[in-house]
């Protein structure tokens, strides 16, 4: 079926409506990176650590982008930072060249350990990782702190830290970057807000073109086009378009399945702007809702609204964060559809953190987590209802981003909770 000329006109109308809200030239300023280094130096000194080691790759980019502004493609990368010294970037020679685009002027060494295996590079000098690090530190290394979680750093690099510098103590220092990244600056908030604006535009564009007979992949292509048109430079997850029984996959990427009349459909997009992730996810029915589908959407949307109101209360009163999850969970527990209690289909926790990843940051809000939110943080309200055995309502979601400044929470989305009326229109 494909995308028609009329479809494309609707999409471009949405792009034009949103482009004035995006500053494509904005970047995290150099001064903020220098402040980050100083914060890390202070933490390293407090822990008596001679060298901090961080590691990242495209799917888990947070620690590396936070300190270097750079994210590798294909190759992985690592870096080291010592008190009083700007980070040393350790990368392979292909994607490592991209580090200069970040404009931070960091020293970069091409090392064998991060090159594509067995690749030959003409005229490129590659160093050994331990030798480069030893020169950078410039003195005996007694204590190393790994600043990226040990479930992200491969075993061979953990072994490298333990065995390559003589008799050293290797300690878990992952709280340093986790804590620093959790509390956001105004520049980080601007990147996140722009990513969220782009996400809303992309979801509207997908809604504008979806119709019976179109393929999930064709709808996703429109979302991806919109993201790049508005200045998005990557994705927190592959653009989601699921229909019918595929909705039970929760975050499944688009397939070549044809969307059919009467099916439930979920769509979602997570653009990246300067490394910071936005989100917008919604569900709808391709055509007129059945009675079962009406009951499902009424239930899910009301649970979302209750959780949203609790976000504002929790942030304003510095209250236990689990109140947000319980607001939705307890509502689901009071509802039945087709004789089935809906609590069992509230598949995951209602809120999670966000920033340089879409969801893999503090804090995930669980029913028993009473810890209040930090001072200036990103929140994703991700209300999912999955697993109902009838394919008509196999799964769906409503997800939006919020920013908490002090005691005030602000929603970053301009999308209605229920988008059924936007199907075939977008705006």
matplotlib code that plots the C-alpha trace (Angstrom):
import matplotlib.pyplot as plt

x = [0.0, 2.8, 2.7, 0.7, 1.4, -1.5, 0.0, 3.3, 1.6, 0.0, 3.3, 5.1, 2.3, 3.1, 6.8, 6.2, 4.0, 6.7, 9.9, 9.7, 9.9, 13.2, 16.6, 18.7, 21.9, 21.7, 24.4, 25.5, 28.1, 31.8, 31.6, 29.1, 31.4, 34.2, 31.9, 31.2, 34.9, 35.4, 32.5, 34.0, 37.5, 36.0, 34.3, 37.5, 39.5, 36.9, 37.1, 41.0, 40.8, 43.7, 41.8, 38.2, 37.2, 34.0, 32.7, 29.9, 28.4, 25.5, 22.8, 24.2, 25.6, 25.0, 28.3, 30.4, 28.2, 28.0, 31.8, 32.8, 29.8, 30.5, 28.8, 30.5, 28.9, 29.6, 32.7, 32.6, 34.6, 35.9, 37.6, 39.6, 39.7, 42.1, 41.8, 42.7, 42.9, 40.3, 39.2, 41.2, 39.0, 39.9, 38.3, 38.6, 39.9, 36.7, 34.1, 36.8, 37.3, 33.8, 34.8, 36.3, 32.8, 31.9, 34.3, 35.5, 39.2, 39.7, 42.8, 41.8, 43.8, 43.0, 43.6, 43.5, 41.0, 38.3, 38.9, 36.8, 38.3, 41.0, 40.5, 43.5, 43.9, 46.4, 48.7, 46.8, 48.8, 47.0, 48.3, 47.9, 45.3, 47.5, 50.3, 48.1, 46.5, 49.8, 51.1, 48.0, 48.1, 51.8, 52.4, 51.8, 48.2, 47.0, 43.2, 41.0, 37.3, 35.0, 32.4, 30.1, 28.0, 29.7, 26.7, 27.7, 31.5, 32.5, 34.4, 37.6, 37.8, 37.1, 39.9, 42.1, 41.6, 42.6, 45.6, 47.3, 48.7, 50.4, 49.0, 46.0, 42.7, 39.7, 36.5, 32.9, 32.6, 29.5, 27.6, 29.7, 28.2, 24.9, 24.3, 25.7, 23.6, 20.4, 20.3, 19.9, 21.0, 18.8, 20.9, 20.1, 16.4, 16.4, 17.8, 15.2, 12.3, 13.3, 13.6, 10.1, 8.7, 10.2, 8.6, 5.2, 5.6, 6.7, 3.7, 1.3, 2.9, 2.4, -1.2, -1.7, -0.8, -2.0, -4.9, -6.1, -3.8, -0.6, 2.4, 3.8, 7.2, 5.7, 4.2, 7.4, 9.3, 7.2, 8.0, 11.7, 11.5, 9.9, 12.5, 15.4, 13.6, 13.3, 16.8, 16.8, 20.1, 19.3, 16.8, 16.4, 14.5, 13.6, 10.4, 7.4, 4.5, 2.6, -0.8, -3.2, -1.5, 1.9, 0.8, 1.6, 5.4, 5.3, 8.3, 8.5, 9.9, 7.8, 7.5, 6.2, 2.8, -0.2, -2.4, -6.0, -9.4, -10.5, -7.0, -5.5, -2.3, 0.4, 3.0, 6.0, 9.0, 12.1, 14.2, 17.6, 18.7, 22.4, 22.3, 19.2, 16.1, 12.5, 9.4, 5.8, 3.8, 0.1, -2.4, -5.6, -7.9, -7.7, -11.3, -14.2, -13.7, -15.6, -17.3, -14.4, -11.9, -13.9, -13.8, -10.0, -9.2, -11.4, -9.6, -6.1, -6.6, -8.1, -5.2, -2.8, -4.7, -4.6, -0.9, -0.3, -2.1, -0.1, 3.2, 2.2, 1.3, 4.4, 6.7, 5.0, 5.0, 8.3, 6.3, 7.2, 7.5, 5.6, 2.4, 2.5, 2.7, 0.0, -2.4, -2.5, -2.1, -4.9, -7.2, -6.5, -7.2, -10.7, -11.6, -12.8, -13.2, -14.8, -14.6, -10.9, -9.3, -7.1, -4.4, -2.7, -2.3, -0.5, 2.7, 5.5, 6.1, 4.4, 7.4, 11.0, 13.9, 15.3, 18.1, 20.9, 18.9, 15.2, 14.6, 17.8, 18.4, 17.2, 14.5, 12.2, 9.1, 7.9, 5.0, 7.2, 9.8, 9.2, 12.3, 11.3, 12.5, 15.7, 15.7, 15.9, 15.2, 13.6, 10.5, 8.8, 5.2, 4.9, 1.5, 1.3, -1.5, -0.5, -1.4, -5.1, -5.9, -8.3, -6.3, -8.6, -6.9, -3.6, -1.7, -1.3, 0.3, 0.3, 3.8, 5.0, 7.9, 7.9, 10.5, 10.8, 12.4, 12.5, 9.0, 7.3, 6.6, 5.9, 4.6, 6.6, 4.0, 1.3, -0.5, -4.0, -4.1, -6.5, -5.5, -8.3, -9.7, -6.2, -6.1, -5.9, -5.4, -2.4, -3.3]
y = [0.0, 2.4, 6.1, 8.3, 11.9, 13.0, 11.1, 12.8, 16.2, 15.5, 14.4, 17.5, 19.7, 18.1, 18.7, 22.3, 22.7, 21.5, 22.7, 26.1, 24.5, 22.8, 24.5, 22.2, 24.1, 23.6, 21.6, 20.9, 23.7, 22.9, 24.5, 22.0, 19.1, 20.8, 21.0, 17.3, 16.5, 18.5, 16.7, 13.3, 14.4, 15.3, 11.9, 10.0, 11.9, 11.1, 7.4, 7.6, 6.3, 6.9, 6.0, 5.8, 3.5, 3.9, 1.8, 2.2, 1.2, 2.4, 0.5, 1.5, 4.9, 6.9, 7.0, 7.7, 10.4, 12.1, 12.5, 12.7, 13.8, 10.9, 7.7, 5.0, 3.1, -0.6, -0.4, -0.1, 2.4, 3.2, 6.0, 6.7, 9.7, 10.6, 13.4, 16.7, 15.3, 15.5, 12.1, 10.0, 8.4, 4.9, 3.8, 1.9, 3.8, 3.9, 5.3, 6.9, 9.5, 10.7, 11.8, 15.0, 16.0, 16.4, 19.3, 18.7, 18.4, 15.2, 13.1, 10.0, 6.9, 4.1, 0.8, -2.8, -3.8, -1.6, -2.1, -4.4, -7.8, -8.8, -5.6, -4.1, -0.3, 1.2, 3.7, 3.8, 3.4, 1.5, 1.2, -1.4, -0.4, -0.9, 1.2, 4.1, 4.2, 4.0, 7.0, 8.9, 8.3, 8.9, 7.3, 4.1, 3.0, 1.7, 1.9, 1.6, 2.4, 1.0, 3.8, 1.8, -1.0, -4.4, -5.9, -3.7, -4.0, -7.3, -9.8, -9.4, -5.7, -6.4, -8.9, -6.3, -3.9, -6.5, -7.9, -5.1, -2.7, -4.9, -5.2, -2.9, -2.7, -2.6, -1.2, -0.6, 3.2, 3.0, 5.2, 8.2, 8.5, 7.1, 9.8, 12.6, 11.6, 11.3, 15.0, 17.0, 20.4, 22.9, 22.2, 18.5, 19.3, 21.3, 18.4, 16.1, 18.5, 18.8, 15.1, 14.8, 17.4, 15.4, 12.2, 13.8, 15.0, 11.5, 9.8, 12.3, 11.6, 7.9, 8.4, 10.5, 7.8, 4.6, 2.8, -0.8, -2.5, -0.5, -2.4, -1.7, -1.0, 1.6, 3.4, 3.2, 4.7, 7.8, 8.1, 7.8, 10.3, 12.8, 12.3, 13.0, 15.9, 17.6, 17.1, 13.8, 12.0, 8.5, 6.5, 5.1, 2.1, 1.0, 2.7, 0.6, -0.3, -3.4, -4.6, -7.3, -10.1, -8.5, -5.9, -8.4, -8.0, -4.8, -3.0, -5.0, -3.2, -2.8, -5.8, -6.3, -7.4, -5.7, -3.7, -4.9, -3.3, -3.8, -4.5, -2.8, -1.0, 0.5, 2.9, 4.5, 6.6, 7.5, 10.2, 11.1, 14.8, 15.4, 11.9, 12.6, 10.6, 11.5, 9.4, 9.2, 5.9, 5.5, 2.8, 2.9, 0.7, 0.6, 1.5, 1.5, 0.1, -2.9, -3.0, -5.0, -2.4, 0.5, -1.1, -1.7, 1.8, 3.4, 1.3, 1.9, 5.7, 6.2, 4.4, 6.7, 9.8, 8.7, 8.0, 11.4, 13.2, 11.4, 12.4, 16.1, 15.3, 13.2, 15.9, 18.8, 17.1, 15.2, 12.1, 8.4, 7.6, 4.3, 6.3, 6.8, 3.1, 2.3, 4.8, 2.9, -0.6, -0.1, 1.2, -1.8, -4.0, -2.5, -3.2, -6.3, -6.8, -10.0, -11.4, -10.9, -8.6, -6.1, -5.9, -9.0, -7.2, -4.2, -5.7, -3.5, -0.6, 2.6, 5.0, 4.8, 7.3, 8.7, 10.8, 9.5, 6.2, 5.9, 3.8, 2.3, 5.0, 5.8, 5.6, 2.7, 3.1, -0.1, -0.8, -0.9, 1.8, 4.7, 6.7, 10.2, 11.6, 13.6, 17.4, 17.8, 14.6, 13.0, 10.8, 8.6, 7.7, 4.4, 2.8, -0.6, -3.1, -6.4, -10.0, -10.1, -13.4, -11.8, -10.6, -7.6, -6.1, -8.0, -5.0, -1.3, 1.6, 5.3, 6.8, 10.4, 12.2, 14.6, 16.9, 17.5, 20.8, 21.2, 20.4, 21.0, 18.4, 19.4, 17.1, 17.3, 15.9, 17.7, 14.5, 13.6, 10.5, 8.9, 9.4, 7.5, 10.7, 11.5, 8.2, 9.2, 12.9, 13.3, 16.9]
z = [0.0, 0.9, 1.8, -0.6, -1.7, 0.5, 3.5, 2.9, 2.8, 6.2, 7.6, 6.3, 7.9, 11.2, 10.8, 10.0, 13.0, 15.3, 13.8, 15.3, 18.8, 18.1, 18.4, 16.2, 17.0, 20.8, 22.5, 26.0, 26.5, 27.1, 30.5, 31.7, 30.8, 32.7, 35.8, 35.4, 35.4, 38.6, 40.3, 39.3, 40.5, 43.9, 44.2, 43.2, 45.8, 48.4, 47.6, 47.3, 43.7, 41.4, 38.2, 37.2, 34.3, 32.3, 29.4, 26.9, 23.6, 21.5, 23.4, 26.9, 26.2, 29.3, 31.1, 28.0, 26.5, 29.9, 30.1, 26.4, 24.4, 22.0, 21.2, 19.1, 16.2, 15.9, 18.0, 21.8, 23.7, 27.2, 29.0, 32.1, 34.3, 37.1, 39.7, 38.1, 34.5, 31.8, 30.5, 28.1, 25.4, 24.3, 21.1, 17.8, 14.8, 12.8, 15.2, 17.3, 14.6, 15.4, 18.9, 17.4, 16.4, 20.1, 20.1, 23.7, 22.7, 24.6, 24.0, 22.1, 21.7, 19.2, 20.9, 19.6, 22.3, 20.8, 17.1, 15.0, 15.5, 12.9, 10.9, 9.2, 9.1, 6.7, 8.3, 11.6, 14.8, 17.5, 21.1, 23.8, 26.3, 29.4, 28.0, 27.0, 30.5, 32.3, 30.4, 31.1, 34.8, 35.0, 38.4, 40.3, 40.3, 43.6, 43.5, 40.4, 40.5, 37.8, 37.3, 34.9, 36.4, 36.3, 34.4, 31.5, 31.5, 29.7, 31.8, 29.8, 30.7, 34.4, 34.3, 32.5, 35.4, 38.0, 36.2, 34.0, 36.6, 39.2, 42.6, 42.6, 44.4, 42.1, 43.7, 42.6, 42.0, 39.8, 42.1, 41.1, 37.6, 38.5, 41.1, 39.0, 36.0, 38.1, 39.0, 35.8, 34.7, 32.8, 29.7, 30.1, 30.6, 27.4, 25.4, 27.0, 26.3, 22.7, 22.3, 23.8, 21.4, 18.5, 19.9, 19.9, 16.4, 15.2, 16.9, 15.3, 11.9, 12.4, 13.4, 10.3, 7.9, 9.6, 7.9, 7.2, 4.8, 5.6, 7.0, 10.5, 8.9, 6.6, 9.6, 11.5, 8.5, 8.8, 12.5, 11.8, 9.0, 11.3, 14.0, 11.6, 10.0, 13.3, 14.4, 16.2, 15.9, 17.2, 19.1, 22.7, 21.2, 17.7, 16.7, 17.9, 15.6, 16.8, 15.7, 16.8, 18.7, 18.2, 20.8, 23.5, 22.7, 24.8, 23.0, 19.8, 16.8, 13.7, 11.5, 7.9, 9.2, 7.6, 10.0, 9.7, 10.5, 14.1, 15.5, 18.5, 17.5, 19.7, 18.4, 20.1, 19.4, 21.5, 19.7, 20.9, 21.0, 21.9, 23.5, 25.7, 25.1, 24.7, 24.4, 23.3, 23.2, 22.5, 21.6, 19.5, 17.5, 13.7, 13.1, 15.5, 19.0, 20.1, 23.5, 24.9, 23.5, 24.9, 28.3, 28.0, 26.9, 29.6, 32.2, 31.0, 30.4, 33.8, 35.5, 33.6, 34.7, 38.4, 38.2, 36.5, 39.3, 41.9, 40.1, 40.8, 44.5, 45.1, 43.7, 45.4, 48.8, 48.5, 49.2, 48.8, 45.1, 45.3, 45.6, 41.8, 41.1, 43.7, 42.3, 39.0, 40.5, 43.1, 40.4, 38.2, 41.2, 41.4, 37.8, 35.9, 32.2, 31.0, 34.5, 34.8, 37.4, 35.6, 38.2, 36.8, 33.4, 34.8, 33.5, 34.9, 37.2, 36.4, 36.3, 35.5, 35.2, 32.0, 30.5, 28.4, 28.1, 27.7, 30.7, 32.2, 34.8, 38.4, 39.5, 38.7, 40.9, 42.5, 44.8, 47.9, 47.0, 49.5, 48.5, 47.3, 44.0, 43.7, 43.3, 39.5, 37.6, 34.6, 34.9, 32.4, 33.3, 31.4, 32.0, 30.3, 30.3, 28.6, 28.5, 28.3, 26.5, 24.0, 20.9, 20.7, 23.7, 23.7, 25.0, 25.0, 26.7, 27.4, 28.0, 28.5, 29.9, 32.9, 34.3, 38.0, 39.0, 42.7, 43.9, 40.5, 37.9, 34.3, 31.5, 28.3, 26.0, 24.1, 23.1, 24.5, 26.6, 24.2, 20.5, 18.8, 17.2, 15.7, 13.7, 10.0, 10.9, 13.3, 14.2]

ax = plt.figure().add_subplot(projection="3d")
ax.plot(x, y, z, "-o")
ax.set_aspect("equal")
plt.show()
